[in-house]
């Protein structure tokens, strides 16, 4: 159980993490809503337009893979992606709410959900270091590290359980 006279620095740190998790949820939710705009659309044509808009040669290998993949996307797959985005956003919003309200389970939840991505992020960095991969890894390590620190501090301050 958390002490009502919470350390202001810890409270501020938890609020920063809560805001960050809520922002991730909002970005994914908006992306999922954007995906719905492509239902009943020619996704192949949209992919070609996007590649041209970004001034990428559509005949090159990776843009061609992207365009070919877009050819096979179905409306059901788009609905699935949008639903997945909604589920992910709900999880982030629940975590953000719990952290904002200093609920003990939220620190554990954030530690576990953030920590489960670290092996994948490390694997990706080992496959090739890029600044986006390093940024994601460093930010996630910072969040997970902070939550672990907050949990350790709160456990040290808890009185021992009394035996009856």
TADAUR-V801420 format. One line per field, one symbol per residue. ss: DSSP state (H for helix, E for strand, - for the rest). burial: I if it has 16 or more other C-alpha atoms within 10 Angstrom, else O. A space follows every 50 residues. Layout:
ss->???
burial->???
This chain:
ss->-------HHHHHHHHHHHHHHHHHHHHHHHHHHHHH------HHHHHHHH HHH-------HHHHHHHHHHH---HHHHHHHHHHHHHHHHHHHHHHHHHH ---HHHHHHHHHHHHHHHHHHHHHHHH---HHHHHHHHHHHHHHHHHHHH HHHHHHH-------
burial->OOOOOOOOOIIOIIIIIIIOIIIIIIOIIOOIIOIIOOIOOOIIOOIIOO IOOOOOOIOOOOIIOOIOOIOOOIIOOIIOIIIOIIIIIIIIIIIIIIII OIOOOIIIIIIOOIIOOIOOIOOOIOOOOOOOOIOOIOOIIOIIOIIIOI OOOIOOOOOOOOOO
